[in-house]
Amino acid sequence: MAKYSRPKGTQDILPEDQPYWEYLRAQVTDAAQSYGFDRIDTPIFESTEVFARGVGQGTDIVDKEMYTFRDKGDRSMTLRPEFTAGVMRAYIENGMRVQPKPIKLYSIGPAFRYEEPQAGRYRQLHQLNAEIVGIQSPLADLEIMLLAWDIYEGLNFKNLSFQLNSTGCPECRPDYVSHLQAHYHEHRDEICEDCRRRINENPLRVLDCKERQCQPIIESAPQISEMLCEECAEHFTELRGYLDDLDKPYTINPRLVRGLDYYTKTVFEVWAENIGAQSAVCGGGRYDGLVELLGGQPTPAVGFAVGMERAVMVMKEQDVEPPALPKPQVFLAYLGDKARTYSVRLLLTLRKVGIRSQIAMRGSLRSQLRTADKQGARMALIIGDNEIAEGVMTLRDLRTGDQAGIPVDDLVAELQDRLA
């Protein structure tokens, strides 16, 4: 028989890891809803053009990492590599522009990128995504940044801070790009092959290069903060003022550009300490031109994404202990065929009134009780012919070993009282 294994770059999230994932999902959902965000779920695959136009030609995601296929109608489809382009497509298609602004949306689910797997990074990944659509004010930038902050603070991550930059807008960025390209063309023989390609196809990404040979070129490159137009400069100054007033620590990072074409003005990352070489735990920014790029009316928007695999990895590294998942409250153990049949009927009765109940499926009474203990049940009901005849069930507290006879007519009320 062939021995199968999971595809490279994917993982099996086993039962012992589920408490981390459930806790993370609960934290991000509670935070998003407390900020007034509504959930939106978009398809896992979209027309390839949604991502090619939205994310941008020349980006690593579009050029190298997308899972693209032809469907049976010979249409080009792509498994989503990120959420924002699909959410903005949904915003346009479903006429959400007529709704009161701002529109606050969040999503949780899988995304797919064909890249080399490494710690916390997979080809099938999971993201939390949050967007505020329809508001140009720096207050929207602040709101999205505070939501990201509160998610990680709620997870007990230590010494949080922001990395912050402005990438300008279509008015001022072209002039900066021209200066950046001129600088890099002067050093063309000194930079890596990727930067030679990027400086023409996706110029801002050269600032994010990690190759050692490119670091001196990045350090001496012109900074966009020196070339912002008046509107972008005022937007950035107002946002920093809010962060200062709230005592939220941040560092202006002129190398921070993010990896997607659609960003304008604000870009940011949340950093935490003691998580290895990669300090960033999430990132995002403003993308005021994306809705228009996808065929809608000009609409400002800002958002961020959290890589959930990396968040779970950091939770473990920082010894964040998630709450245990719910265990059975009552375990039904029985002796004999008649008692088994009776136990099945009783099992349904208990479940209908909301008592989490399990039943033994085989074994001696001793082995059934061992199973109850392994499953973390709080109490066991022991049912045999004598109990059925007398109408009195034996209830054992599995934590203390104490047990007592409970009349069948009083059983549900007694269990509810004890569990309360």
C-alpha positions as CSV (number, residue, x, y, z in Angstrom):
1,M,0.0,0.0,0.0
2,A,1.2,3.5,-0.8
3,K,2.1,5.7,2.2
4,Y,0.7,9.1,1.9
5,S,1.9,12.3,3.5
6,R,0.5,15.8,3.7
7,P,1.6,18.2,0.9
8,K,4.8,20.2,1.4
9,G,4.1,23.5,3.2
10,T,0.9,22.3,4.9
11,Q,0.3,21.1,8.4
12,D,-2.2,18.9,10.3
13,I,-3.6,20.9,13.2
14,L,-3.9,18.0,15.7
15,P,-6.3,17.9,18.7
16,E,-3.6,18.9,21.2
17,D,-3.0,22.1,19.3
18,Q,-6.6,23.1,18.9
19,P,-6.8,24.9,22.3
20,Y,-4.3,27.5,20.9
21,W,-6.3,27.9,17.7
22,E,-9.6,28.2,19.4
23,Y,-8.2,30.7,21.9
24,L,-6.7,32.8,19.1
25,R,-9.9,32.8,17.1
26,A,-11.9,33.8,20.2
27,Q,-9.5,36.6,21.0
28,V,-9.5,38.1,17.5
29,T,-13.3,37.7,17.2
30,D,-14.0,39.3,20.5
31,A,-11.6,42.2,19.8
32,A,-13.0,42.8,16.3
33,Q,-16.6,42.7,17.4
34,S,-15.9,45.0,20.4
35,Y,-14.5,47.5,17.8
36,G,-17.7,47.3,15.8
37,F,-16.4,45.1,13.0
38,D,-18.8,42.8,11.1
39,R,-17.6,39.4,9.7
40,I,-17.4,38.8,5.9
41,D,-16.5,35.5,4.3
42,T,-15.4,35.6,0.6
43,P,-14.7,32.6,-1.7
44,I,-11.4,30.7,-1.3
45,F,-10.8,31.1,-5.0
46,E,-11.4,34.1,-7.2
47,S,-10.8,35.2,-10.8
48,T,-7.1,35.5,-11.2
49,E,-7.5,39.0,-12.4
50,V,-8.8,40.1,-8.9
51,F,-5.4,39.3,-7.4
52,A,-3.3,40.2,-10.5
53,R,-4.8,43.7,-10.6
54,G,-5.3,44.1,-6.8
55,V,-2.1,42.8,-5.4
56,G,-0.1,43.9,-8.4
57,Q,2.1,42.6,-11.3
58,G,5.7,42.5,-10.3
59,T,5.0,41.5,-6.7
60,D,6.4,38.2,-5.5
61,I,2.9,37.0,-4.7
62,V,1.6,37.5,-8.2
63,D,4.8,36.5,-10.0
64,K,5.9,33.5,-8.0
65,E,3.5,32.4,-5.3
66,M,-0.1,32.1,-6.5
67,Y,-1.9,28.8,-7.0
68,T,-3.6,29.4,-10.3
69,F,-5.6,26.9,-12.4
70,R,-8.0,26.7,-15.3
71,D,-11.5,25.6,-14.3
72,K,-13.8,23.4,-16.5
73,G,-15.0,26.5,-18.2
74,D,-11.4,27.4,-19.2
75,R,-11.4,30.4,-16.8
76,S,-8.3,31.3,-14.9
77,M,-8.9,31.0,-11.2
78,T,-6.6,31.5,-8.2
79,L,-6.7,30.3,-4.6
80,R,-6.6,33.5,-2.6
81,P,-3.1,34.5,-1.5
82,E,-4.5,37.2,0.7
83,F,-7.9,38.6,1.7
84,T,-8.1,42.3,0.9
85,A,-8.5,42.2,-2.9
86,G,-11.4,39.7,-2.5
87,V,-13.1,41.7,0.2
88,M,-12.9,44.9,-1.9
89,R,-14.3,42.9,-4.9
90,A,-17.2,41.9,-2.6
91,Y,-17.6,45.5,-1.5
92,I,-18.1,46.6,-5.1
93,E,-20.2,43.7,-6.3
94,N,-22.6,43.8,-3.4
95,G,-23.3,47.5,-3.5
96,M,-21.8,48.2,-0.1
97,R,-20.8,51.7,-1.1
98,V,-24.4,52.9,-0.3
99,Q,-24.0,51.8,3.3
100,P,-23.1,54.3,6.0
101,K,-19.4,54.9,6.4
102,P,-17.1,53.7,7.8
103,I,-17.7,50.0,6.9
104,K,-15.7,47.8,9.3
105,L,-15.1,44.2,8.1
106,Y,-13.1,41.2,9.4
107,S,-12.4,37.8,8.0
108,I,-10.8,34.6,9.3
109,G,-9.7,31.7,7.1
110,P,-7.1,30.0,4.9
111,A,-5.0,31.5,2.2
112,F,-2.5,29.9,-0.2
113,R,1.0,30.9,-1.3
114,Y,3.5,28.8,-3.0
115,E,6.7,29.8,-1.2
116,E,9.5,28.0,0.6
117,P,8.1,26.8,4.0
118,Q,9.8,28.0,7.2
119,A,9.0,28.4,10.8
120,G,5.5,29.9,11.1
121,R,5.1,30.1,7.3
122,Y,3.2,27.6,5.2
123,R,1.8,27.2,1.7
124,Q,-1.6,26.8,3.2
125,L,-1.8,29.5,5.9
126,H,-4.5,31.1,8.0
127,Q,-5.2,34.8,8.4
128,L,-7.2,37.2,10.4
129,N,-8.0,40.2,8.1
130,A,-9.5,43.5,9.2
131,E,-10.6,46.5,7.0
132,I,-12.1,49.9,7.5
133,V,-13.6,51.1,4.2
134,G,-14.8,54.6,3.2
135,I,-12.9,56.9,5.6
136,Q,-9.8,58.9,4.6
137,S,-9.2,60.3,8.2
138,P,-6.0,59.2,10.1
139,L,-8.5,58.2,12.8
140,A,-9.3,55.2,10.7
141,D,-5.6,54.3,10.5
142,L,-5.4,54.7,14.3
143,E,-8.5,52.5,14.8
144,I,-7.1,49.7,12.7
145,M,-3.7,49.9,14.5
146,L,-5.3,49.9,17.9
147,L,-7.3,46.8,17.0
148,A,-4.1,45.0,16.0
149,W,-2.5,46.1,19.2
150,D,-5.4,45.0,21.4
151,I,-5.4,41.5,19.8
152,Y,-1.7,40.9,20.7
153,E,-2.1,42.6,24.1
154,G,-5.0,40.3,24.8
155,L,-2.8,37.3,24.0
156,N,-0.2,38.6,26.5
157,F,2.6,39.4,24.0
158,K,5.2,41.6,25.7
159,N,6.7,45.0,24.9
160,L,4.6,45.7,21.9
161,S,5.5,48.6,19.6
162,F,4.7,49.9,16.1
163,Q,7.0,50.3,13.1
164,L,5.6,53.1,11.0
165,N,6.1,54.7,7.6
166,S,4.3,56.6,4.9
167,T,4.7,55.4,1.3
168,G,3.1,58.5,-0.2
169,C,0.3,58.7,-2.8
170,P,0.0,58.8,-6.6
171,E,0.8,62.5,-6.4
172,C,4.1,62.3,-4.6
173,R,5.3,58.7,-5.0
174,P,6.3,58.9,-8.7
175,D,8.8,61.6,-8.0
176,Y,10.3,59.6,-5.1
177,V,10.4,56.4,-7.3
178,S,12.3,58.3,-9.9
179,H,14.9,59.4,-7.4
180,L,15.1,55.8,-5.9
181,Q,15.5,54.3,-9.4
182,A,18.3,56.8,-10.2
183,H,20.1,55.9,-7.0
184,Y,19.9,52.2,-7.7
185,H,20.9,52.5,-11.3
186,E,24.1,54.2,-10.1
187,H,24.8,51.0,-8.0
188,R,23.4,48.4,-10.4
189,D,26.6,46.3,-10.3
190,E,26.5,46.2,-6.5
191,I,22.9,45.0,-5.9
192,C,21.4,41.5,-6.0
193,E,19.6,40.0,-8.9
194,D,16.1,40.4,-7.3
195,C,16.7,44.2,-6.7
196,R,17.8,44.6,-10.4
197,R,14.4,43.2,-11.4
198,R,12.4,45.0,-8.7
199,I,13.8,48.5,-9.2
200,N,11.9,48.5,-12.5
201,E,8.9,46.3,-11.8
202,N,8.1,47.1,-8.1
203,P,10.6,49.7,-7.0
204,L,9.7,50.2,-3.3
205,R,10.3,46.5,-2.6
206,V,14.1,47.1,-3.0
207,L,14.0,48.8,0.4
208,D,12.8,45.6,2.0
209,C,15.7,43.5,0.6
210,K,17.5,41.4,3.2
211,E,20.6,40.6,1.1
212,R,23.8,41.8,2.8
213,Q,25.3,43.3,-0.4
214,C,22.2,45.6,-0.8
215,Q,22.3,47.0,2.8
216,P,24.7,49.9,2.1
217,I,22.6,50.9,-1.0
218,I,19.4,50.9,1.1
219,E,21.1,53.0,3.8
220,S,22.2,55.7,1.3
221,A,18.9,55.7,-0.6
222,P,16.7,58.8,-0.6
223,Q,13.8,58.6,2.0
224,I,10.2,59.1,1.0
225,S,9.5,61.1,4.1
226,E,11.5,63.9,2.5
227,M,9.3,64.0,-0.6
228,L,5.8,63.6,0.7
229,C,3.2,66.0,-0.7
230,E,1.4,68.3,1.7
231,E,-1.7,66.0,2.1
232,C,0.4,62.9,2.9
233,A,2.7,64.8,5.3
234,E,-0.3,66.2,7.2
235,H,-1.9,62.7,7.3
236,F,1.2,61.2,8.7
237,T,1.7,64.0,11.2
238,E,-1.8,63.7,12.5
239,L,-1.5,59.9,12.9
240,R,1.7,60.2,14.9
241,G,0.1,62.8,17.1
242,Y,-2.6,60.4,18.1
243,L,-0.1,57.7,18.9
244,D,1.9,60.2,20.9
245,D,-1.2,61.2,22.9
246,L,-2.0,57.6,23.6
247,D,1.6,56.8,24.6
248,K,1.8,54.0,22.0
249,P,5.5,53.4,21.2
250,Y,6.4,53.6,17.6
251,T,9.5,53.9,15.4
252,I,9.6,55.6,12.0
253,N,11.1,53.0,9.7
254,P,11.9,54.4,6.2
255,R,12.5,50.9,4.9
256,L,9.0,49.6,5.8
257,V,7.1,49.4,2.5
258,R,5.1,46.1,2.8
259,G,5.0,43.6,-0.1
260,L,1.8,44.6,-2.0
261,D,1.3,47.2,-4.7
262,Y,-1.9,48.6,-3.3
263,Y,-0.6,50.4,-0.2
264,T,-0.7,54.2,-0.1
265,K,0.3,56.6,2.7
266,T,0.4,54.7,6.1
267,V,2.1,51.3,6.4
268,F,2.7,49.7,9.8
269,E,3.8,46.6,11.6
270,V,3.3,45.4,15.2
271,W,6.4,44.2,16.8
272,A,6.9,42.2,19.9
273,E,10.0,41.3,21.9
274,N,11.7,37.9,22.3
275,I,10.3,36.2,19.2
276,G,13.4,35.6,17.3
277,A,14.9,37.4,14.3
278,Q,11.5,38.3,12.8
279,S,10.0,40.7,15.3
280,A,6.9,41.6,13.3
281,V,3.7,39.8,14.3
282,C,1.4,41.5,11.9
283,G,1.3,44.3,9.3
284,G,-1.0,46.5,7.2
285,G,-1.7,50.0,6.0
286,R,-3.8,52.2,3.8
287,Y,-4.9,51.3,0.3
288,D,-7.0,54.2,-1.0
289,G,-6.8,53.2,-4.7
290,L,-7.6,49.5,-4.5
291,V,-11.4,49.7,-4.9
292,E,-11.1,52.0,-7.9
293,L,-8.4,49.6,-9.4
294,L,-10.9,46.8,-9.2
295,G,-13.6,48.8,-11.0
296,G,-15.4,50.6,-8.2
297,Q,-15.6,54.3,-7.3
298,P,-12.6,56.0,-5.6
299,T,-12.9,54.8,-2.0
300,P,-10.3,55.1,0.8
301,A,-9.6,52.0,3.0
302,V,-7.1,50.8,5.6
303,G,-6.5,47.4,7.1
304,F,-4.1,44.7,8.4
305,A,-3.5,40.9,8.3
306,V,-2.4,38.6,11.1
307,G,-0.7,35.3,10.2
308,M,-2.3,32.9,12.6
309,E,0.4,30.1,12.3
310,R,3.0,32.6,13.4
311,A,0.8,33.9,16.2
312,V,0.3,30.3,17.5
313,M,4.1,29.7,17.3
314,V,4.8,32.8,19.3
315,M,2.1,31.9,21.9
316,K,4.0,28.7,22.5
317,E,7.4,30.4,22.7
318,Q,6.0,32.9,25.2
319,D,4.3,30.2,27.3
320,V,0.8,31.6,26.7
321,E,-1.4,28.9,28.2
322,P,-4.8,28.8,26.4
323,P,-7.9,27.7,28.2
324,A,-8.6,24.0,27.9
325,L,-11.4,23.0,25.5
326,P,-14.7,21.8,27.0
327,K,-14.6,18.2,28.4
328,P,-17.5,15.8,29.0
329,Q,-19.4,16.7,32.1
330,V,-21.0,13.3,32.6
331,F,-19.8,9.9,31.4
332,L,-22.2,7.0,31.2
333,A,-20.7,3.6,32.2
334,Y,-22.9,0.5,32.2
335,L,-23.0,-3.2,33.0
336,G,-25.0,-5.5,30.7
337,D,-27.0,-5.2,27.5
338,K,-30.1,-3.9,29.2
339,A,-28.1,-1.2,31.0
340,R,-26.4,-0.2,27.7
341,T,-29.8,0.3,26.0
342,Y,-31.0,2.3,29.0
343,S,-27.8,4.4,28.9
344,V,-28.3,5.3,25.2
345,R,-31.8,6.7,26.0
346,L,-30.5,8.6,29.0
347,L,-27.6,10.0,27.0
348,L,-30.0,11.7,24.6
349,T,-32.0,13.1,27.5
350,L,-28.9,14.7,29.1
351,R,-27.7,16.2,25.8
352,K,-31.1,17.7,25.1
353,V,-30.9,19.7,28.4
354,G,-27.3,20.9,27.6
355,I,-25.3,18.5,29.7
356,R,-22.1,17.5,27.8
357,S,-22.3,13.7,27.9
358,Q,-20.4,10.8,26.6
359,I,-21.1,7.0,26.7
360,A,-18.8,4.1,26.9
361,M,-18.6,2.1,23.7
362,R,-17.0,-1.1,25.0
363,G,-15.0,-2.7,27.8
364,S,-15.4,-3.7,31.4
365,L,-16.7,-1.2,34.0
366,R,-13.2,-0.6,35.1
367,S,-11.9,0.1,31.6
368,Q,-15.0,2.3,31.0
369,L,-14.2,4.4,34.0
370,R,-10.5,4.7,32.9
371,T,-11.8,6.0,29.6
372,A,-14.0,8.6,31.5
373,D,-10.9,9.7,33.4
374,K,-8.8,10.0,30.2
375,Q,-11.5,12.1,28.6
376,G,-11.5,14.5,31.5
377,A,-15.1,13.9,32.5
378,R,-16.2,15.4,35.8
379,M,-18.7,12.8,36.8
380,A,-19.6,9.2,35.9
381,L,-23.1,7.7,36.0
382,I,-22.8,3.9,36.7
383,I,-25.8,2.0,35.4
384,G,-26.5,-1.7,35.9
385,D,-29.6,-4.0,36.3
386,N,-29.9,-3.1,40.0
387,E,-29.9,0.6,39.3
388,I,-32.6,0.3,36.6
389,A,-34.8,-1.9,38.8
390,E,-34.5,0.4,41.9
391,G,-34.7,3.6,39.8
392,V,-31.6,5.0,41.5
393,M,-28.4,5.8,39.5
394,T,-24.9,5.7,41.1
395,L,-23.2,9.1,40.5
396,R,-19.4,9.2,41.1
397,D,-17.4,12.4,41.3
398,L,-14.3,11.5,39.3
399,R,-12.2,14.2,41.0
400,T,-12.8,13.1,44.6
401,G,-14.0,9.5,44.1
402,D,-17.1,10.2,46.2
403,Q,-20.3,8.6,45.0
404,A,-24.0,8.6,45.9
405,G,-27.3,7.1,44.7
406,I,-29.6,9.6,42.8
407,P,-33.2,8.8,42.1
408,V,-33.9,8.8,38.4
409,D,-36.7,11.4,38.7
410,D,-34.2,13.8,40.3
411,L,-31.2,13.0,38.1
412,V,-31.3,15.9,35.6
413,A,-32.0,18.5,38.3
414,E,-29.2,17.0,40.5
415,L,-26.7,17.1,37.7
416,Q,-27.6,20.6,36.7
417,D,-27.2,21.7,40.3
418,R,-23.8,20.1,40.7
419,L,-22.5,21.4,37.4
420,A,-23.7,24.9,38.2
